[in-house]
C-alpha cells in the first residue's frame, strides 16, 4: 500500500510541476506575444481558472507528501520526503505572500480597468513564479529520489 501511495503522490506532484512549468515557460510567453489586449485578457482568464484549481492541487500534494512521510517513517528515503514536504510548504507560503496578491488583482483586470503598471506587476509575478517553479521542481526531484 505504501508503494502505491508513493507513486500516486509522485505523479500528482509531477503533474503539478508540469502545469506550473508550462505556465512559466510556455503559456505566459504565448500570452506576451499576442497582439493588443489579448495577452492581458488571457492572463486574467488564466488567473481566474488556475487560481481556483492550483490551491487545491498544492494542498493535496502537501497532504499526500505528509501522509507518505508518516506512513513510511521508518523506511528508506523518508528524509528526502520530509525535505520535499518542507519545499512544498515553502511554495505555499510563497504563493500566499507573493503570488496570490498579484494574481487576485490581475484576474479582475480588463483593458478598461487595468492599472498603468499592469505589465510590471505581471513581470513581478513571473519572477516570483520562476522561483516557485524551481522550488517545486526540487521537491519533485526529491520525491523521485525517495522512490529509488
Beta strands, then each sheet from edge to edge (+ up, - down):
end
